[in-house]
Amino acid sequence: VFIDEIDAVGRKRGSGMGGGHDEREQTLNQILVEMDGFEADTNVIVIAATNRADVLDPALLRPGRFDRHVTISLPERKDREAILKVHFKNKPTDDTVDLDKLAAKTAGSSGADLANIANEAAIIAARRNSKKVSNDDLTEAFEKVAIGPERKAKVMNDHEKELTAYHEAGHAIVGHVLPDSDPVHKITIIPRGGTGGVTWFLPPEDRSYTNVYEFKDILARALGGRIAEKLIYGDDGITTGAGSDLRHAAKVARNMIVEQGMGSKLRDQVFHEDNGGMVFDKITHDRPYSEATAQEIDNEVEALIKEASARAETILSKNRAVLEKLKDALLKNETLEEEDAAKYMKDAVLPKEVKLHA
Protein backbone atom coordinates (compact mmCIF):
# COMPACT_ATOMS: atom_id res chain seq x y z
CA VAL A 1 0.00 0.00 0.00
CA PHE A 2 1.50 3.35 -1.06
CA ILE A 3 0.32 6.63 0.50
CA ASP A 4 1.62 9.72 -1.28
CA GLU A 5 1.83 13.11 0.48
CA ILE A 6 1.06 11.51 3.82
CA ASP A 7 1.56 14.85 5.60
CA ALA A 8 -1.92 15.79 4.30
CA VAL A 9 -3.45 13.46 6.89
CA GLY A 10 -0.45 12.64 9.07
CA ARG A 11 0.31 16.03 10.62
CA LYS A 12 0.76 16.27 14.36
CA ARG A 13 -2.55 16.02 16.16
CA GLY A 14 -3.92 18.90 18.16
CA SER A 15 -2.82 21.51 15.60
CA GLY A 16 -6.23 22.26 14.09
CA MET A 17 -9.16 24.43 15.15
CA GLY A 18 -11.25 21.32 15.75
CA GLY A 19 -8.88 19.90 18.36
CA GLY A 20 -8.90 16.09 18.29
CA HIS A 21 -12.28 15.82 16.57
CA ASP A 22 -11.66 17.15 13.08
CA GLU A 23 -11.91 14.84 10.09
CA ARG A 24 -8.18 14.79 9.37
CA GLU A 25 -7.32 13.54 12.84
CA GLN A 26 -10.00 10.87 12.66
CA THR A 27 -8.41 9.65 9.42
CA LEU A 28 -4.97 9.61 11.04
CA ASN A 29 -6.28 7.69 14.06
CA GLN A 30 -7.83 5.09 11.76
CA ILE A 31 -4.55 4.67 9.84
CA LEU A 32 -2.72 4.08 13.12
CA VAL A 33 -5.29 1.52 14.24
CA GLU A 34 -5.18 -0.36 10.92
CA MET A 35 -1.38 -0.49 10.90
CA ASP A 36 -1.36 -1.87 14.43
CA GLY A 37 -3.74 -4.62 13.29
CA PHE A 38 -1.30 -6.26 10.87
CA GLU A 39 -0.02 -9.68 11.86
CA ALA A 40 3.48 -10.93 11.07
CA ASP A 41 2.14 -13.07 8.19
CA THR A 42 -0.22 -10.46 6.71
CA ASN A 43 2.15 -9.84 3.77
CA VAL A 44 1.15 -6.19 3.49
CA ILE A 45 3.83 -3.51 3.22
CA VAL A 46 2.80 0.10 3.77
CA ILE A 47 4.98 2.77 2.13
CA ALA A 48 4.42 6.51 2.32
CA ALA A 49 6.08 9.58 0.81
CA THR A 50 6.35 13.17 1.99
CA ASN A 51 8.66 16.16 1.67
CA ARG A 52 7.64 17.38 5.14
CA ALA A 53 8.68 14.57 7.48
CA ASP A 54 9.23 17.19 10.20
CA VAL A 55 5.48 17.81 10.60
CA LEU A 56 4.37 14.18 10.90
CA ASP A 57 2.74 12.92 14.08
CA PRO A 58 5.30 11.00 16.19
CA ALA A 59 2.87 8.09 16.49
CA LEU A 60 3.25 7.43 12.75
CA LEU A 61 6.99 6.98 13.12
CA ARG A 62 7.02 4.55 16.03
CA PRO A 63 8.37 0.98 15.63
CA GLY A 64 5.88 -1.22 13.85
CA ARG A 65 4.56 1.65 11.76
CA PHE A 66 6.73 3.85 9.51
CA ASP A 67 9.93 2.94 11.31
CA ARG A 68 12.28 2.77 8.32
CA HIS A 69 13.09 6.10 6.68
CA VAL A 70 14.70 6.54 3.26
CA THR A 71 15.81 10.03 2.27
CA ILE A 72 15.85 10.74 -1.46
CA SER A 73 17.86 13.89 -2.12
CA LEU A 74 17.92 16.02 -5.25
CA PRO A 75 19.92 14.41 -8.08
CA GLU A 76 23.61 15.23 -8.46
CA ARG A 77 25.19 16.16 -11.78
CA LYS A 78 25.77 12.62 -13.06
CA ASP A 79 22.27 11.66 -11.90
CA ARG A 80 20.74 14.65 -13.68
CA GLU A 81 22.51 13.69 -16.90
CA ALA A 82 21.17 10.13 -16.61
CA ILE A 83 17.64 11.43 -15.98
CA LEU A 84 17.88 13.77 -18.98
CA LYS A 85 19.01 10.88 -21.19
CA VAL A 86 15.91 8.94 -20.17
CA HIS A 87 13.61 11.85 -21.01
CA PHE A 88 15.32 12.49 -24.36
CA LYS A 89 15.37 8.81 -25.32
CA ASN A 90 12.35 9.25 -27.60
CA LYS A 91 13.02 12.89 -28.50
CA PRO A 92 15.38 13.33 -31.48
CA THR A 93 18.19 15.81 -30.85
CA ASP A 94 20.71 17.40 -33.21
CA ASP A 95 24.50 17.47 -32.86
CA THR A 96 24.50 20.71 -30.84
CA VAL A 97 22.76 19.19 -27.81
CA ASP A 98 25.04 18.60 -24.82
CA LEU A 99 23.13 16.98 -21.96
CA ASP A 100 26.20 16.99 -19.71
CA LYS A 101 26.40 20.78 -20.02
CA LEU A 102 22.68 21.08 -19.27
CA ALA A 103 23.12 18.80 -16.25
CA ALA A 104 25.85 21.12 -14.98
CA LYS A 105 23.54 24.14 -15.26
CA THR A 106 20.57 22.53 -13.51
CA ALA A 107 21.99 22.18 -9.99
CA GLY A 108 19.14 21.97 -7.50
CA SER A 109 16.63 20.68 -10.06
CA SER A 110 14.41 17.72 -9.27
CA GLY A 111 13.58 14.88 -11.63
CA ALA A 112 10.23 16.52 -12.34
CA ASP A 113 12.00 19.78 -13.25
CA LEU A 114 14.24 17.94 -15.71
CA ALA A 115 11.25 16.18 -17.28
CA ASN A 116 9.56 19.55 -17.66
CA ILE A 117 12.66 20.99 -19.37
CA ALA A 118 12.73 18.06 -21.83
CA ASN A 119 9.04 18.46 -22.66
CA GLU A 120 9.35 22.23 -23.07
CA ALA A 121 12.35 21.80 -25.38
CA ALA A 122 10.35 19.41 -27.58
CA ILE A 123 7.44 21.86 -27.71
CA ILE A 124 9.75 24.74 -28.65
CA ALA A 125 11.33 22.65 -31.42
CA ALA A 126 7.88 21.70 -32.74
CA ARG A 127 6.80 25.35 -32.82
CA ARG A 128 9.66 26.17 -35.19
CA ASN A 129 8.74 23.14 -37.33
CA SER A 130 11.92 21.25 -36.48
CA LYS A 131 12.05 17.50 -36.19
CA LYS A 132 14.99 17.67 -33.78
CA VAL A 133 15.64 19.49 -30.51
CA SER A 134 18.60 21.88 -30.69
CA ASN A 135 20.80 23.29 -27.94
CA ASP A 136 19.02 26.65 -28.33
CA ASP A 137 15.71 24.88 -27.68
CA LEU A 138 17.20 23.34 -24.54
CA THR A 139 18.49 26.70 -23.31
CA GLU A 140 15.15 28.40 -23.88
CA ALA A 141 13.30 25.56 -22.15
CA PHE A 142 15.66 25.63 -19.17
CA GLU A 143 15.24 29.38 -18.74
CA LYS A 144 11.48 29.18 -19.16
CA VAL A 145 11.20 26.55 -16.42
CA ALA A 146 13.68 28.31 -14.11
CA ILE A 147 12.61 31.96 -14.36
CA GLY A 148 9.51 32.06 -16.53
CA PRO A 149 8.79 32.74 -20.21
CA GLU A 150 9.78 35.89 -22.04
CA ARG A 151 6.97 38.46 -21.96
CA LYS A 152 7.42 39.69 -25.52
CA ALA A 153 4.14 41.60 -25.41
CA LYS A 154 5.46 43.76 -22.55
CA VAL A 155 6.67 47.05 -24.03
CA MET A 156 8.91 49.31 -21.92
CA ASN A 157 9.55 52.95 -22.69
CA ASP A 158 13.10 54.29 -23.04
CA HIS A 159 13.36 55.36 -19.40
CA GLU A 160 12.18 51.96 -18.15
CA LYS A 161 14.67 50.20 -20.41
CA GLU A 162 17.51 52.39 -19.14
CA LEU A 163 16.49 51.88 -15.51
CA THR A 164 16.27 48.10 -16.01
CA ALA A 165 19.69 48.08 -17.68
CA TYR A 166 21.26 49.96 -14.76
CA HIS A 167 19.46 47.68 -12.29
CA GLU A 168 20.63 44.43 -13.88
CA ALA A 169 24.13 45.80 -14.45
CA GLY A 170 24.27 46.60 -10.72
CA HIS A 171 23.48 43.00 -9.81
CA ALA A 172 26.00 41.68 -12.32
CA ILE A 173 28.96 43.89 -11.37
CA VAL A 174 28.58 43.29 -7.64
CA GLY A 175 28.31 39.53 -8.17
CA HIS A 176 31.17 39.54 -10.68
CA VAL A 177 33.79 41.12 -8.41
CA LEU A 178 32.87 39.39 -5.14
CA PRO A 179 35.14 36.35 -4.64
CA ASP A 180 32.54 34.10 -3.00
CA SER A 181 29.70 34.79 -5.45
CA ASP A 182 28.61 32.43 -8.19
CA PRO A 183 29.65 33.61 -11.68
CA VAL A 184 27.27 35.57 -13.90
CA HIS A 185 25.54 33.20 -16.33
CA LYS A 186 23.31 35.60 -18.22
CA ILE A 187 21.96 39.16 -18.10
CA THR A 188 18.81 40.27 -19.89
CA ILE A 189 16.54 43.31 -19.82
CA ILE A 190 13.78 41.40 -21.62
CA PRO A 191 10.90 40.90 -19.15
CA ARG A 192 10.60 37.29 -18.01
CA GLY A 193 8.03 35.81 -15.66
CA GLY A 194 7.14 38.51 -13.16
CA THR A 195 10.37 40.49 -13.56
CA GLY A 196 11.45 43.38 -15.78
CA GLY A 197 14.85 41.78 -16.35
CA VAL A 198 17.05 39.03 -14.96
CA THR A 199 20.67 38.66 -13.90
CA TRP A 200 21.34 34.98 -13.52
CA PHE A 201 24.10 33.49 -11.37
CA LEU A 202 24.90 29.79 -11.63
CA PRO A 203 27.28 27.79 -9.43
CA PRO A 204 30.11 26.10 -11.34
CA GLU A 205 29.40 22.85 -9.46
CA ASP A 206 26.93 21.34 -7.02
CA ARG A 207 27.25 22.77 -3.53
CA SER A 208 26.35 20.95 -0.32
CA TYR A 209 27.15 23.74 2.13
CA THR A 210 27.10 27.55 2.19
CA ASN A 211 29.40 29.56 4.46
CA VAL A 212 29.04 33.07 5.91
CA TYR A 213 31.19 34.66 3.19
CA GLU A 214 29.00 33.16 0.48
CA PHE A 215 25.79 34.23 2.21
CA LYS A 216 27.09 37.80 2.58
CA ASP A 217 28.03 37.94 -1.10
CA ILE A 218 24.55 36.69 -2.01
CA LEU A 219 23.09 39.55 0.04
CA ALA A 220 25.34 42.16 -1.57
CA ARG A 221 24.61 41.10 -5.14
CA ALA A 222 20.86 40.90 -4.37
CA LEU A 223 20.96 44.57 -3.36
CA GLY A 224 23.15 45.60 -6.31
CA GLY A 225 20.15 46.51 -8.47
CA ARG A 226 18.58 48.81 -5.87
CA ILE A 227 21.95 50.47 -5.17
CA ALA A 228 22.52 51.07 -8.90
CA GLU A 229 19.13 52.81 -9.11
CA LYS A 230 20.04 54.92 -6.09
CA LEU A 231 23.43 55.95 -7.52
CA ILE A 232 21.96 56.98 -10.87
CA TYR A 233 18.57 58.43 -9.94
CA GLY A 234 19.03 59.46 -6.30
CA ASP A 235 17.39 58.29 -3.07
CA ASP A 236 13.90 59.20 -4.26
CA GLY A 237 14.44 57.79 -7.75
CA ILE A 238 14.44 54.17 -6.60
CA THR A 239 11.59 52.04 -7.93
CA THR A 240 9.43 49.03 -7.14
CA GLY A 241 11.65 46.96 -9.45
CA ALA A 242 13.77 45.93 -6.47
CA GLY A 243 10.86 44.58 -4.42
CA SER A 244 11.61 40.91 -5.04
CA ASP A 245 15.33 41.55 -4.44
CA LEU A 246 14.61 43.09 -1.05
CA ARG A 247 12.35 40.20 -0.07
CA HIS A 248 15.02 37.72 -1.14
CA ALA A 249 17.72 39.55 0.83
CA ALA A 250 15.53 39.71 3.94
CA LYS A 251 14.78 35.98 3.66
CA VAL A 252 18.47 35.08 3.30
CA ALA A 253 19.51 37.33 6.20
CA ARG A 254 16.81 35.95 8.51
CA ASN A 255 17.73 32.40 7.55
CA MET A 256 21.35 33.11 8.51
CA ILE A 257 20.31 34.29 11.99
CA VAL A 258 17.29 32.12 12.82
CA GLU A 259 18.15 28.84 11.10
CA GLN A 260 21.94 28.76 10.72
CA GLY A 261 23.31 30.44 13.87
CA MET A 262 25.38 32.91 11.84
CA GLY A 263 24.68 36.12 13.76
CA SER A 264 27.38 38.29 15.32
CA LYS A 265 25.79 38.26 18.78
CA LEU A 266 23.37 35.36 18.44
CA ARG A 267 26.08 32.98 17.26
CA ASP A 268 25.65 29.20 17.23
CA GLN A 269 22.00 29.38 18.27
CA VAL A 270 18.89 28.33 16.35
CA PHE A 271 15.54 30.00 17.02
CA HIS A 272 13.22 28.20 14.65
CA GLU A 273 10.40 25.91 15.79
CA ASP A 274 7.98 24.38 13.31
CA ASN A 275 5.06 22.87 15.22
CA GLY A 276 3.53 21.48 12.04
CA GLY A 277 0.30 23.37 12.63
CA MET A 278 -2.05 25.01 10.20
CA VAL A 279 -1.73 28.67 9.19
CA PHE A 280 -4.07 29.95 11.89
CA ASP A 281 -2.24 27.89 14.51
CA LYS A 282 1.11 29.42 13.59
CA ILE A 283 -0.39 32.84 14.22
CA THR A 284 -1.32 31.96 17.79
CA HIS A 285 1.61 29.68 18.56
CA ASP A 286 4.02 31.07 21.16
CA ARG A 287 7.55 31.76 19.94
CA PRO A 288 10.19 29.59 21.60
CA TYR A 289 12.16 32.72 22.58
CA SER A 290 11.59 36.02 24.38
CA GLU A 291 10.55 39.39 22.98
CA ALA A 292 14.05 40.67 23.72
CA THR A 293 15.55 37.86 21.63
CA ALA A 294 13.08 38.58 18.83
CA GLN A 295 14.25 42.21 18.83
CA GLU A 296 17.88 41.07 18.77
CA ILE A 297 17.12 38.84 15.77
CA ASP A 298 15.59 41.83 13.97
CA ASN A 299 18.67 43.91 14.83
CA GLU A 300 21.00 41.22 13.47
CA VAL A 301 19.00 40.97 10.23
CA GLU A 302 19.03 44.75 9.83
CA ALA A 303 22.81 44.83 10.40
CA LEU A 304 23.39 42.20 7.70
CA ILE A 305 21.23 44.11 5.21
CA LYS A 306 23.00 47.40 5.98
CA GLU A 307 26.42 45.79 5.61
CA ALA A 308 25.44 44.23 2.27
CA SER A 309 24.00 47.52 1.04
CA ALA A 310 27.19 49.39 1.98
CA ARG A 311 29.38 46.79 0.23
CA ALA A 312 27.27 46.98 -2.95
CA GLU A 313 27.37 50.79 -2.92
CA THR A 314 31.15 50.85 -2.49
CA ILE A 315 31.64 48.39 -5.36
CA LEU A 316 29.38 50.25 -7.78
CA SER A 317 30.77 53.67 -6.82
CA LYS A 318 34.30 52.46 -7.57
CA ASN A 319 33.15 50.84 -10.83
CA ARG A 320 30.92 53.60 -12.19
CA ALA A 321 32.54 53.51 -15.65
CA VAL A 322 31.97 49.74 -15.89
CA LEU A 323 28.35 50.27 -14.82
CA GLU A 324 27.84 52.73 -17.69
CA LYS A 325 29.58 50.43 -20.19
CA LEU A 326 27.50 47.40 -19.19
CA LYS A 327 24.29 49.46 -19.22
CA ASP A 328 25.00 50.61 -22.77
CA ALA A 329 25.73 47.04 -23.87
CA LEU A 330 22.43 45.83 -22.42
CA LEU A 331 20.47 48.62 -24.12
CA LYS A 332 22.08 47.66 -27.42
CA ASN A 333 21.91 43.86 -27.16
CA GLU A 334 19.14 43.31 -24.56
CA THR A 335 20.73 39.98 -23.56
CA LEU A 336 24.34 39.13 -22.72
CA GLU A 337 25.56 35.57 -22.26
CA GLU A 338 28.29 34.68 -19.77
CA GLU A 339 31.29 35.31 -22.04
CA ASP A 340 30.01 38.63 -23.39
CA ALA A 341 29.02 39.88 -19.94
CA ALA A 342 32.49 39.04 -18.59
CA LYS A 343 34.07 40.98 -21.46
CA TYR A 344 32.21 44.17 -20.51
CA MET A 345 33.07 43.71 -16.83
CA LYS A 346 36.76 42.82 -17.25
CA ASP A 347 37.87 46.20 -15.84
CA ALA A 348 35.72 45.92 -12.69
CA VAL A 349 37.72 45.95 -9.45
CA LEU A 350 37.06 44.73 -5.92
CA PRO A 351 37.62 47.59 -3.43
CA LYS A 352 39.76 46.41 -0.52
CA GLU A 353 37.29 47.83 2.03
CA VAL A 354 34.59 45.31 1.03
CA LYS A 355 36.83 42.23 1.26
CA LEU A 356 35.74 39.83 3.99
CA HIS A 357 38.87 37.67 3.93
CA ALA A 358 42.30 37.49 2.31
Phi, psi and omega per residue, in radians:
V1 nan 2.178 3.135
F2 -1.967 2.214 3.112
I3 -2.002 1.930 3.131
D4 -1.535 2.617 3.137
E5 0.881 0.928 -3.053
I6 -1.147 -0.305 3.111
D7 -1.129 -0.290 3.113
A8 -1.107 -0.580 3.119
V9 -2.054 -0.203 -3.025
G10 -1.776 0.271 3.117
R11 -1.138 2.783 3.139
K12 -0.953 2.349 -3.139
R13 -1.281 2.704 -3.141
G14 1.494 0.184 -3.104
S15 -1.854 0.139 3.134
G16 -1.958 2.910 -3.120
M17 -1.121 -0.482 -3.078
G18 -1.512 0.176 -3.134
G19 1.066 -2.318 -3.110
G20 -1.591 0.163 -3.012
H21 -1.965 0.054 -3.126
D22 -1.335 2.873 -3.004
E23 -1.096 -0.651 -3.116
R24 -1.092 -0.741 -3.108
E25 -1.236 -0.559 3.061
Q26 -1.128 -0.688 3.104
T27 -1.109 -0.772 3.120
L28 -1.074 -0.791 3.129
N29 -1.026 -0.694 -3.130
Q30 -1.187 -0.667 3.086
I31 -1.058 -0.763 -3.139
L32 -1.099 -0.742 3.140
V33 -1.115 -0.793 -3.117
E34 -1.102 -0.709 -3.126
M35 -1.195 -0.552 3.089
D36 -1.239 -0.344 -3.059
G37 -1.473 -0.108 -3.125
F38 -1.245 2.379 3.031
E39 -1.604 2.951 -3.098
A40 -1.109 -0.467 -3.102
D41 -1.845 0.362 -3.105
T42 -1.218 -0.495 -3.134
N43 1.067 0.655 3.049
V44 -2.091 2.192 3.081
I45 -1.935 2.226 3.132
V46 -1.843 2.155 3.132
I47 -2.143 2.441 3.120
A48 -2.347 2.756 3.131
A49 -2.312 2.510 3.083
T50 -2.802 2.679 2.982
N51 -1.880 0.238 3.091
R52 -2.324 1.030 -3.139
A53 -1.090 -0.393 -3.093
D54 -1.222 -0.305 -3.096
V55 -1.781 0.037 -3.094
L56 -1.273 2.597 3.093
D57 -1.145 2.308 -3.123
P58 -0.960 -0.516 -3.121
A59 -1.112 -0.489 3.115
L60 -1.200 -0.456 -2.993
L61 -1.744 0.091 -3.122
R62 -1.282 2.752 3.099
P63 -0.935 2.370 -3.106
G64 1.696 -0.248 3.068
R65 -1.985 -2.141 3.094
F66 -1.541 1.353 -3.023
D67 -1.777 -0.005 3.074
R68 -2.095 2.108 -3.028
H69 -1.975 2.281 3.108
V70 -2.094 2.074 3.129
T71 -1.649 2.171 3.103
I72 -1.909 1.872 -3.092
S73 -1.489 2.998 3.093
L74 -1.127 2.553 -3.074
P75 -1.140 2.487 3.044
E76 -1.443 3.129 -3.008
R77 -0.969 -0.877 -3.109
K78 -1.139 -0.567 3.101
D79 -1.208 -0.710 3.135
R80 -1.108 -0.690 3.114
E81 -1.108 -0.725 3.129
A82 -1.123 -0.701 3.117
I83 -1.133 -0.749 3.126
L84 -1.086 -0.672 3.123
K85 -1.103 -0.639 3.098
V86 -1.120 -0.787 -3.079
H87 -1.283 -0.388 3.107
F88 -1.728 0.126 -3.109
K89 -1.019 -0.705 -3.116
N90 -1.873 0.321 3.111
K91 -2.096 1.898 -3.111
P92 -1.049 2.380 3.114
T93 -2.199 2.659 3.105
D94 -1.565 -3.063 -3.025
D95 -1.255 -0.227 -3.102
T96 -1.430 -0.275 -3.051
V97 -1.268 2.251 3.111
D98 -2.227 1.693 -3.080
L99 -1.207 -0.503 3.091
D100 -1.128 -0.714 3.115
K101 -1.151 -0.707 3.092
L102 -1.135 -0.693 3.108
A103 -1.062 -0.643 3.131
A104 -1.158 -0.580 -3.088
K105 -1.439 -0.250 -3.006
T106 -1.802 0.585 3.091
A107 -0.986 2.326 3.141
G108 1.571 -0.035 -3.141
S109 -1.472 2.530 3.084
S110 -1.563 3.015 3.082
G111 -1.056 -0.652 3.116
A112 -1.147 -0.667 3.091
D113 -1.070 -0.766 -3.117
L114 -1.157 -0.668 3.081
A115 -1.109 -0.691 3.123
N116 -1.113 -0.727 3.113
I117 -1.069 -0.774 -3.138
A118 -1.080 -0.769 3.140
N119 -1.150 -0.737 3.123
E120 -1.098 -0.709 3.134
A121 -1.081 -0.711 3.120
A122 -1.142 -0.688 3.119
I123 -1.136 -0.754 3.141
I124 -1.094 -0.733 3.111
A125 -1.109 -0.710 3.139
A126 -1.133 -0.634 -3.130
R127 -1.135 -0.491 3.110
R128 -1.722 0.335 3.051
N129 1.026 0.629 3.095
S130 -1.803 2.498 3.115
K131 -1.525 -0.149 -3.128
K132 -2.265 2.570 3.077
V133 -1.431 2.294 3.118
S134 -1.799 2.994 3.106
N135 -1.130 -0.599 3.083
D136 -1.113 -0.664 3.080
D137 -1.094 -0.735 3.119
L138 -1.083 -0.791 -3.124
T139 -1.081 -0.799 3.138
E140 -1.107 -0.705 3.131
A141 -1.131 -0.769 3.121
F142 -1.029 -0.805 -3.113
E143 -1.213 -0.604 3.108
K144 -1.133 -0.754 3.139
V145 -1.211 -0.687 -3.041
A146 -1.334 -0.772 -3.029
I147 -2.247 0.072 3.091
G148 1.764 2.817 -3.112
P149 -1.315 2.743 3.032
E150 -1.144 2.364 3.082
R151 -1.712 1.398 -3.048
K152 -1.186 -0.393 3.140
A153 -1.342 -0.286 -3.141
K154 -1.304 2.082 -3.123
V155 -1.930 2.133 3.101
M156 -1.790 2.507 3.057
N157 -1.346 3.062 -3.043
D158 -1.063 -0.693 -3.137
H159 -1.151 -0.734 3.137
E160 -1.128 -0.669 3.094
K161 -1.112 -0.775 -3.141
E162 -1.112 -0.771 -3.139
L163 -1.082 -0.762 3.130
T164 -1.107 -0.678 3.130
A165 -1.129 -0.762 3.077
Y166 -1.084 -0.767 -3.096
H167 -1.045 -0.897 -3.108
E168 -1.198 -0.617 3.085
A169 -1.107 -0.626 3.094
G170 -1.079 -0.814 3.069
H171 -0.994 -0.849 -3.009
A172 -1.126 -0.794 -3.084
I173 -1.155 -0.765 3.125
V174 -1.067 -0.819 3.126
G175 -1.155 -0.572 -3.095
H176 -1.178 -0.719 -3.038
V177 -1.515 -0.392 -3.110
L178 -1.260 2.265 -3.008
P179 -1.218 -0.414 -3.083
D180 -1.853 0.275 3.094
S181 -1.628 2.639 3.001
D182 -1.175 2.625 3.134
P183 -1.203 2.685 3.093
V184 -1.221 2.221 3.131
H185 -1.689 -0.673 -3.071
K186 -2.881 2.537 3.043
I187 -2.248 2.319 3.089
T188 -2.520 2.542 3.033
I189 -1.876 0.214 3.018
I190 -1.420 2.201 -3.132
P191 -1.010 2.332 3.094
R192 -2.349 2.436 3.130
G193 0.964 -2.173 3.128
G194 -1.779 0.265 -3.067
T195 -1.979 2.757 3.087
G196 -1.432 -0.379 3.127
G197 -2.912 3.011 -3.090
V198 -2.514 2.332 2.898
T199 -1.996 2.097 -2.948
W200 -1.923 2.172 3.075
F201 -1.917 2.315 3.119
L202 -2.210 2.336 3.095
P203 -1.195 2.508 3.134
P204 -1.210 -0.340 3.125
E205 -2.699 2.878 3.118
D206 -1.057 2.464 -3.116
R207 -2.155 2.280 3.125
S208 -1.630 -0.504 -3.077
Y209 -2.307 2.726 3.071
T210 -2.251 2.237 -3.132
N211 -1.697 3.104 -3.074
V212 -1.090 -0.739 3.131
Y213 -1.010 -0.773 -3.120
E214 -1.165 -0.742 3.089
F215 -1.040 -0.765 -3.103
K216 -1.175 -0.578 3.070
D217 -1.246 -0.605 3.048
I218 -1.064 -0.763 3.125
L219 -1.089 -0.792 -3.091
A220 -1.111 -0.782 -3.112
R221 -1.238 -0.524 3.085
A222 -1.110 -0.578 -3.123
L223 -1.584 -0.050 -3.106
G224 -1.048 -0.632 3.136
G225 -1.160 -0.814 3.115
R226 -1.086 -0.738 -3.128
I227 -1.150 -0.655 3.091
A228 -1.088 -0.753 3.075
E229 -1.027 -0.775 -3.115
K230 -1.108 -0.749 -3.132
L231 -1.124 -0.673 -3.057
I232 -1.483 -0.748 -2.990
Y233 -1.915 -0.031 3.126
G234 1.549 2.961 -3.079
D235 -1.013 -0.643 -3.101
D236 -1.624 0.082 3.107
G237 -1.710 0.015 3.109
I238 -1.189 2.707 -3.022
T239 -2.183 3.104 3.104
T240 -1.314 -0.081 -3.122
G241 -1.094 -0.342 -3.115
A242 -1.658 0.101 -3.070
G243 -0.974 -0.840 -3.122
S244 -1.193 -0.563 3.087
D245 -1.112 -0.752 -3.122
L246 -1.151 -0.699 3.109
R247 -1.134 -0.704 3.117
H248 -1.113 -0.774 -3.139
A249 -1.098 -0.755 3.134
A250 -1.098 -0.688 3.136
K251 -1.145 -0.756 3.133
V252 -1.124 -0.798 -3.118
A253 -1.095 -0.754 -3.136
R254 -1.182 -0.645 3.082
N255 -1.068 -0.706 3.120
M256 -1.029 -0.738 -3.066
I257 -1.415 -0.879 -2.979
V258 -1.391 -0.677 -3.021
E259 -1.765 -0.519 -2.971
Q260 -1.944 -0.054 3.120
G261 1.087 0.688 -3.056
M262 -1.910 0.421 3.099
G263 -1.369 2.940 3.109
S264 -1.435 -0.643 3.097
K265 -1.756 -0.732 -3.141
L266 -1.602 1.074 -3.074
R267 -1.479 2.495 3.038
D268 1.029 0.582 3.065
Q269 -2.301 2.517 3.109
V270 -2.046 2.376 -3.030
F271 -2.117 0.290 -3.087
H272 -1.677 2.434 3.021
E273 -2.474 2.007 3.109
D274 -1.798 1.908 -3.093
N275 -1.511 0.037 3.079
G276 1.261 0.231 -3.101
G277 -1.417 3.107 3.100
M278 -1.401 3.074 -3.067
V279 -1.023 -0.799 -3.096
F280 -1.189 -0.467 3.129
D281 -1.277 -0.608 3.127
K282 -1.144 -0.508 3.136
I283 -1.171 -0.681 -3.066
T284 -1.639 -0.167 -3.073
H285 -1.231 2.325 3.135
D286 -1.188 2.425 3.060
R287 -1.242 2.535 -3.134
P288 -1.425 0.438 3.103
Y289 -2.667 2.867 -3.022
S290 -1.345 2.940 3.080
E291 -1.111 -0.626 3.121
A292 -1.124 -0.703 3.103
T293 -1.177 -0.680 3.094
A294 -1.041 -0.723 3.110
Q295 -1.152 -0.667 3.123
E296 -1.153 -0.653 3.073
I297 -1.073 -0.801 3.108
D298 -1.048 -0.701 3.134
N299 -1.122 -0.717 3.132
E300 -1.132 -0.749 3.117
V301 -1.082 -0.790 3.129
E302 -1.061 -0.710 -3.139
A303 -1.113 -0.712 3.111
L304 -1.111 -0.743 -3.141
I305 -1.135 -0.753 3.133
K306 -1.115 -0.729 3.115
E307 -1.086 -0.786 -3.136
A308 -1.115 -0.711 3.122
S309 -1.096 -0.749 3.141
A310 -1.143 -0.708 3.118
R311 -1.111 -0.779 3.133
A312 -1.098 -0.709 -3.128
E313 -1.156 -0.709 3.111
T314 -1.099 -0.774 -3.130
I315 -1.077 -0.834 -3.074
L316 -1.258 -0.567 3.093
S317 -1.136 -0.689 -3.136
K318 -1.362 -0.237 -3.112
N319 -2.129 0.659 -3.079
R320 -1.056 -0.701 -3.139
A321 -1.124 -0.680 3.110
V322 -1.168 -0.657 3.099
L323 -1.036 -0.787 3.139
E324 -1.144 -0.736 -3.126
K325 -1.108 -0.773 -3.126
L326 -1.211 -0.657 3.076
K327 -1.038 -0.813 3.137
D328 -1.086 -0.689 3.138
A329 -1.136 -0.666 3.125
L330 -1.216 -0.678 3.100
L331 -1.121 -0.588 -3.124
K332 -1.376 -0.762 -3.003
N333 -1.800 -0.342 -3.097
E334 1.217 -0.663 3.141
T335 -2.356 2.352 3.085
L336 -2.186 2.180 3.054
E337 -1.371 3.046 -3.013
E338 -0.914 -0.871 -3.074
E339 -1.143 -0.757 -3.131
D340 -1.171 -0.725 3.128
A341 -1.067 -0.756 3.140
A342 -1.087 -0.608 3.141
K343 -1.105 -0.731 -3.126
Y344 -1.318 -0.311 -3.122
M345 -1.859 0.202 -3.040
K346 -1.116 -0.410 -3.135
D347 -1.607 0.004 -3.133
A348 -1.194 2.450 -3.105
V349 -2.103 2.727 3.083
L350 -1.760 1.893 3.121
P351 -1.055 2.419 -3.066
K352 -1.109 -0.469 -3.093
E353 -1.264 -0.213 3.114
V354 -1.778 -0.034 3.120
K355 -1.196 2.384 3.130
L356 -1.707 -0.352 3.134
H357 -2.740 2.904 -3.098
A358 -1.184 nan nan
